[in-house]
Amino acid sequence: MSTGTFSQIHIQVVFAVQNRDALIDISWDERLYQYITGIVQTKGQKMLAINGDSKHIHFFIGMKPSCRLSDLVREIKKSSNDFIKENSFTRFKFNWQEGYGAFSYSHSQIDDVVRYIMNQKEHHRKKTFKEEYVKLLKEFNIEYDDNYLFNWL
């Protein structure tokens, strides 16, 4: 038997459009999600779910221990930002906001997290992104300062 590294790392990442502008349109959001999925796969990670609304996105990945999450998120933000601009998806200035949330889950939670992400548009008819994000921070016992959260408008 050979030796090696064995892992099971599942991470949900959440980030928003700069200034929480509602710029991600349903007419092109699937193309954006496919593009981001391509980046994740090219980097050797496994996309489990991706979705969002007009102001933010969630994606859930199976991650290898050799992956540096901050590098992956930086690449996704930079490349997808360029993709949005190159395709003229919006006539407004588009940028992702600095920072992101990252939350880890066990194998037994995968189906629930996938379902949660895939129902984002419905979910946000009842709860704002800020309410959702602060709830995640509290559920995961992550200390935060409102001054350093996303710029809420």
Contacts in CASP RR format, 6 or more apart in sequence:
PFRMAT RR
TARGET T0000
AUTHOR 0000-0000-0000
METHOD contacts of the structure
MODEL  1
MSTGTFSQIHIQVVFAVQNRDALIDISWDERLYQYITGIVQTKGQKMLAI
NGDSKHIHFFIGMKPSCRLSDLVREIKKSSNDFIKENSFTRFKFNWQEGY
GAFSYSHSQIDDVVRYIMNQKEHHRKKTFKEEYVKLLKEFNIEYDDNYLF
NWL
5 65 0 8 1.000
7 64 0 8 1.000
7 65 0 8 1.000
8 107 0 8 1.000
9 62 0 8 1.000
9 63 0 8 1.000
9 64 0 8 1.000
9 65 0 8 1.000
9 104 0 8 1.000
10 48 0 8 1.000
10 60 0 8 1.000
10 61 0 8 1.000
10 62 0 8 1.000
10 63 0 8 1.000
10 104 0 8 1.000
10 105 0 8 1.000
10 106 0 8 1.000
10 107 0 8 1.000
10 109 0 8 1.000
10 110 0 8 1.000
10 113 0 8 1.000
11 60 0 8 1.000
11 61 0 8 1.000
11 62 0 8 1.000
11 63 0 8 1.000
11 69 0 8 1.000
11 102 0 8 1.000
11 103 0 8 1.000
11 104 0 8 1.000
11 105 0 8 1.000
12 58 0 8 1.000
12 59 0 8 1.000
12 60 0 8 1.000
12 102 0 8 1.000
12 103 0 8 1.000
12 104 0 8 1.000
12 105 0 8 1.000
12 113 0 8 1.000
12 117 0 8 1.000
13 58 0 8 1.000
13 59 0 8 1.000
13 60 0 8 1.000
13 61 0 8 1.000
13 69 0 8 1.000
13 73 0 8 1.000
13 100 0 8 1.000
13 101 0 8 1.000
13 102 0 8 1.000
14 56 0 8 1.000
14 57 0 8 1.000
14 58 0 8 1.000
14 100 0 8 1.000
14 101 0 8 1.000
14 102 0 8 1.000
14 103 0 8 1.000
14 133 0 8 1.000
14 136 0 8 1.000
15 56 0 8 1.000
15 57 0 8 1.000
15 73 0 8 1.000
15 77 0 8 1.000
15 96 0 8 1.000
15 97 0 8 1.000
15 99 0 8 1.000
15 100 0 8 1.000
15 101 0 8 1.000
16 55 0 8 1.000
16 56 0 8 1.000
16 96 0 8 1.000
16 97 0 8 1.000
16 129 0 8 1.000
16 150 0 8 1.000
17 23 0 8 1.000
17 24 0 8 1.000
17 54 0 8 1.000
17 55 0 8 1.000
17 56 0 8 1.000
17 94 0 8 1.000
17 95 0 8 1.000
17 96 0 8 1.000
17 97 0 8 1.000
18 94 0 8 1.000
18 95 0 8 1.000
18 96 0 8 1.000
18 97 0 8 1.000
18 151 0 8 1.000
19 97 0 8 1.000
19 151 0 8 1.000
19 153 0 8 1.000
20 55 0 8 1.000
20 56 0 8 1.000
20 97 0 8 1.000
20 129 0 8 1.000
20 150 0 8 1.000
20 151 0 8 1.000
20 152 0 8 1.000
20 153 0 8 1.000
21 55 0 8 1.000
21 92 0 8 1.000
22 54 0 8 1.000
22 55 0 8 1.000
23 54 0 8 1.000
23 55 0 8 1.000
23 90 0 8 1.000
23 92 0 8 1.000
23 94 0 8 1.000
24 32 0 8 1.000
24 52 0 8 1.000
24 53 0 8 1.000
24 54 0 8 1.000
24 55 0 8 1.000
24 57 0 8 1.000
25 54 0 8 1.000
25 89 0 8 1.000
25 90 0 8 1.000
26 54 0 8 1.000
26 121 0 8 1.000
28 87 0 8 1.000
28 89 0 8 1.000
29 52 0 8 1.000
31 87 0 8 1.000
31 89 0 8 1.000
32 57 0 8 1.000
32 80 0 8 1.000
32 83 0 8 1.000
32 84 0 8 1.000
32 89 0 8 1.000
33 50 0 8 1.000
33 51 0 8 1.000
33 57 0 8 1.000
35 79 0 8 1.000
35 80 0 8 1.000
35 83 0 8 1.000
36 47 0 8 1.000
36 50 0 8 1.000
36 57 0 8 1.000
36 59 0 8 1.000
36 76 0 8 1.000
36 80 0 8 1.000
37 47 0 8 1.000
37 50 0 8 1.000
38 47 0 8 1.000
39 72 0 8 1.000
39 75 0 8 1.000
39 76 0 8 1.000
39 79 0 8 1.000
39 80 0 8 1.000
40 46 0 8 1.000
40 47 0 8 1.000
40 59 0 8 1.000
40 61 0 8 1.000
40 72 0 8 1.000
40 76 0 8 1.000
41 47 0 8 1.000
43 67 0 8 1.000
43 72 0 8 1.000
43 75 0 8 1.000
44 64 0 8 1.000
44 67 0 8 1.000
45 61 0 8 1.000
45 62 0 8 1.000
45 63 0 8 1.000
45 64 0 8 1.000
45 67 0 8 1.000
45 72 0 8 1.000
46 61 0 8 1.000
46 62 0 8 1.000
46 63 0 8 1.000
47 59 0 8 1.000
47 60 0 8 1.000
47 61 0 8 1.000
48 60 0 8 1.000
48 61 0 8 1.000
48 62 0 8 1.000
48 110 0 8 1.000
48 113 0 8 1.000
48 114 0 8 1.000
49 58 0 8 1.000
49 59 0 8 1.000
49 60 0 8 1.000
49 113 0 8 1.000
49 114 0 8 1.000
49 117 0 8 1.000
49 118 0 8 1.000
50 57 0 8 1.000
50 58 0 8 1.000
50 59 0 8 1.000
50 60 0 8 1.000
50 117 0 8 1.000
51 57 0 8 1.000
51 58 0 8 1.000
51 117 0 8 1.000
51 118 0 8 1.000
51 119 0 8 1.000
51 120 0 8 1.000
51 121 0 8 1.000
52 58 0 8 1.000
52 117 0 8 1.000
52 120 0 8 1.000
52 121 0 8 1.000
52 124 0 8 1.000
53 120 0 8 1.000
53 121 0 8 1.000
53 124 0 8 1.000
53 129 0 8 1.000
55 129 0 8 1.000
56 129 0 8 1.000
58 117 0 8 1.000
58 120 0 8 1.000
59 117 0 8 1.000
60 105 0 8 1.000
60 110 0 8 1.000
60 113 0 8 1.000
60 114 0 8 1.000
60 117 0 8 1.000
63 69 0 8 1.000
63 72 0 8 1.000
69 102 0 8 1.000
73 100 0 8 1.000
73 102 0 8 1.000
77 96 0 8 1.000
80 96 0 8 1.000
81 94 0 8 1.000
81 95 0 8 1.000
81 96 0 8 1.000
84 90 0 8 1.000
84 94 0 8 1.000
85 94 0 8 1.000
97 150 0 8 1.000
97 151 0 8 1.000
99 150 0 8 1.000
101 133 0 8 1.000
101 136 0 8 1.000
103 136 0 8 1.000
103 140 0 8 1.000
105 113 0 8 1.000
116 123 0 8 1.000
123 132 0 8 1.000
124 132 0 8 1.000
130 149 0 8 1.000
130 150 0 8 1.000
130 152 0 8 1.000
133 149 0 8 1.000
133 150 0 8 1.000
134 144 0 8 1.000
134 149 0 8 1.000
136 142 0 8 1.000
137 144 0 8 1.000
END
